[in-house]
Amino acid sequence: MLLLQFLQSELTIDIGLFENEDQIKEWLHLLPVYVEDGVYFLDGDKLNDYSEIKFMNSRYPLTSFSFDNSESILVTWTEIPVIPLSEGLIPGATKVDAYSIDNEDVKDYITSREEAVDAVMEYYHKQNKQIDRAGHASEDGEYLMLDGKFLAHLDPIFVDQWKKHESLELFIQTFEEE
C-alpha cells in the first residue's frame, strides 16, 4: 500500500492509502497539481475554500484553509507495509535519534554505535576526564561532551568511522582533530 501525504513546513497531512502509484496519479489529476523535475506539488492558490474530491466510491474534503498559500505544498507517497501480510523484516527505515537508518541495517548500526560510545567513554574515564552523553531526543541527535565541550555527534559518520577503525586511539583522533 502507498500512503499519500501533503507536506508544507511542519505540516503533514496523511491523505490516505492507495493500492498503487497509478491510483495516486489518477487521484492527483483531480487536483490543481503541477510537476517540477519529477516532484509533485499541490497549487494552494488554486484550491477552493471547500471542495470534495470524488474518486471511485470515496469523497475527500479538501480546503484552502488547511494550508499557507504563500508556501509550496509537496505531494509525496511512501510504501507502507501491511504488517500481518508481511514476512520477515519489514522494509523501510527506523528513526535513530535524528537519523533514518534502513531497517536492514538498524540492529548493526545501534550495536556498533553503542560499542563505540562505550569504548570512547571508558577511554576518557581512564584518563580521569569528564565524558558525558547528551542531546537525547534533540533535533541534532545525541553527542558526546568532553570536559564540558562538544566532542562528537553519534551520527552515521561516527558509526562508519568506528566500523573502519584500526585502533581506538586512531578512532578518537578522527574527531579530536575536528
C-alpha positions as CSV (number, residue, x, y, z in Angstrom):
1,M,0.0,0.0,0.0
2,L,1.1,3.6,-0.6
3,L,0.4,6.4,1.8
4,L,-0.2,9.7,0.1
5,Q,0.8,12.9,2.0
6,F,0.8,16.6,1.6
7,L,3.8,18.3,3.3
8,Q,4.2,22.0,4.0
9,S,6.8,23.3,6.5
10,E,6.0,21.4,9.8
11,L,2.6,20.3,8.5
12,T,2.0,16.7,7.3
13,I,-1.5,15.7,6.1
14,D,-2.0,12.0,5.6
15,I,-4.4,11.8,2.7
16,G,-4.9,8.0,2.6
17,L,-3.8,4.7,1.3
18,F,-3.7,3.7,-2.3
19,E,-3.1,0.3,-3.8
20,N,-0.6,1.5,-6.4
21,E,1.1,4.6,-7.9
22,D,-1.4,4.7,-10.9
23,Q,-4.3,5.2,-8.5
24,I,-2.4,8.0,-6.8
25,K,-1.7,9.7,-10.1
26,E,-5.3,9.3,-11.2
27,W,-6.5,10.9,-7.9
28,L,-4.0,13.7,-8.2
29,H,-5.3,14.6,-11.7
30,L,-8.5,15.7,-10.0
31,L,-6.5,18.4,-8.1
32,P,-4.5,21.5,-9.0
33,V,-1.2,19.7,-9.1
34,Y,1.9,20.5,-11.0
35,V,5.2,18.7,-11.5
36,E,8.7,20.2,-11.4
37,D,11.7,17.9,-12.0
38,G,9.6,14.8,-11.3
39,V,8.4,16.2,-8.0
40,Y,4.6,16.8,-7.4
41,F,3.2,19.9,-5.8
42,L,-0.3,21.0,-4.9
43,D,-1.0,24.5,-6.1
44,G,-2.5,26.1,-2.9
45,D,-3.5,29.2,-4.8
46,K,-5.9,27.2,-6.9
47,L,-7.7,25.4,-4.0
48,N,-11.3,26.3,-3.3
49,D,-12.5,27.3,0.2
50,Y,-14.1,23.8,0.2
51,S,-14.3,21.0,-2.3
52,E,-14.8,17.3,-2.4
53,I,-12.5,15.1,-4.5
54,K,-14.7,12.3,-5.8
55,F,-12.7,9.1,-6.6
56,M,-14.2,5.7,-7.1
57,N,-16.7,5.4,-4.2
58,S,-14.9,8.0,-1.9
59,R,-15.2,11.7,-1.3
60,Y,-12.2,13.5,0.2
61,P,-12.8,17.0,1.7
62,L,-10.1,19.5,0.7
63,T,-9.9,23.1,1.7
64,S,-7.6,26.0,1.1
65,F,-7.8,26.8,4.8
66,S,-5.6,23.8,5.6
67,F,-2.6,25.4,4.0
68,D,-0.5,28.5,3.9
69,N,-0.8,29.6,0.3
70,S,2.5,31.5,0.4
71,E,4.4,28.2,0.6
72,S,4.7,25.2,-1.7
73,I,2.8,22.1,-0.8
74,L,4.8,19.0,-1.5
75,V,2.9,15.8,-2.6
76,T,4.7,12.6,-1.6
77,W,3.8,8.9,-1.3
78,T,5.6,6.2,0.6
79,E,5.1,2.4,0.6
80,I,3.6,1.3,3.9
81,P,3.8,-2.4,4.7
82,V,0.7,-4.3,5.8
83,I,2.2,-5.9,8.9
84,P,0.0,-9.1,9.0
85,L,0.7,-9.7,5.3
86,S,4.4,-9.1,5.5
87,E,7.0,-11.8,6.0
88,G,10.4,-11.3,7.6
89,L,11.9,-7.9,8.4
90,I,9.6,-5.1,7.4
91,P,11.1,-2.9,4.7
92,G,11.7,0.8,5.3
93,A,13.7,2.8,7.8
94,T,13.8,3.4,11.6
95,K,14.5,6.7,13.2
96,V,17.5,6.5,15.5
97,D,18.0,9.9,17.1
98,A,17.9,12.4,14.2
99,Y,18.8,9.9,11.6
100,S,16.9,7.5,9.4
101,I,18.5,4.1,9.3
102,D,17.5,1.3,6.8
103,N,15.7,-1.4,8.7
104,E,18.1,-4.0,7.4
105,D,21.0,-2.1,9.0
106,V,19.4,-0.7,12.2
107,K,20.4,-3.5,14.5
108,D,24.0,-3.5,13.4
109,Y,24.0,0.4,13.5
110,I,22.8,0.5,17.1
111,T,25.1,-2.2,18.2
112,S,28.1,-0.6,16.6
113,R,27.2,2.9,17.9
114,E,26.8,1.7,21.5
115,E,30.0,-0.3,21.3
116,A,31.9,2.8,20.1
117,V,30.3,5.0,22.8
118,D,31.2,2.6,25.5
119,A,34.8,2.4,24.2
120,V,35.2,6.2,24.0
121,M,33.7,6.8,27.4
122,E,35.9,4.1,29.0
123,Y,39.0,5.6,27.3
124,Y,38.3,9.1,28.8
125,H,37.2,7.8,32.2
126,K,40.6,6.0,32.4
127,Q,42.2,9.4,31.8
128,N,40.1,10.9,34.6
129,K,38.3,13.2,32.1
130,Q,34.6,14.1,32.3
131,I,32.9,12.4,29.3
132,D,29.1,12.8,29.0
133,R,26.4,11.7,26.6
134,A,24.0,14.5,25.8
135,G,21.3,15.6,23.3
136,H,19.0,12.6,23.6
137,A,15.8,13.3,21.6
138,S,17.2,16.6,20.3
139,E,16.9,17.8,16.7
140,D,20.6,17.1,16.0
141,G,20.7,13.7,17.9
142,E,22.9,12.5,20.6
143,Y,26.5,13.7,21.0
144,L,29.5,13.3,23.4
145,M,30.8,16.1,25.6
146,L,34.4,16.0,26.9
147,D,35.1,18.2,29.8
148,G,32.0,20.3,29.1
149,K,32.9,20.8,25.4
150,F,31.4,19.2,22.3
151,L,33.4,16.1,21.1
152,A,31.4,14.2,18.5
153,H,27.9,13.6,17.2
154,L,26.7,10.0,17.4
155,D,25.7,10.0,13.8
156,P,26.2,7.6,10.8
157,I,29.6,9.1,10.1
158,F,30.7,8.3,13.7
159,V,29.4,4.7,13.4
160,D,31.0,4.3,10.0
161,Q,34.4,5.5,11.3
162,W,34.1,3.1,14.2
163,K,33.5,0.2,11.9
164,K,36.6,1.1,9.9
165,H,38.9,1.9,12.9
166,E,42.2,0.3,13.2
167,S,42.7,1.2,16.8
168,L,40.8,3.1,19.5
169,E,43.4,5.8,19.6
170,L,43.2,6.4,15.8
171,F,39.4,6.4,16.0
172,I,39.4,9.0,18.8
173,Q,41.9,11.1,16.8
174,T,39.4,11.4,13.9
175,F,37.0,13.5,16.0
176,E,39.5,15.1,18.4
177,E,41.1,16.8,15.3
178,E,37.9,18.3,14.1
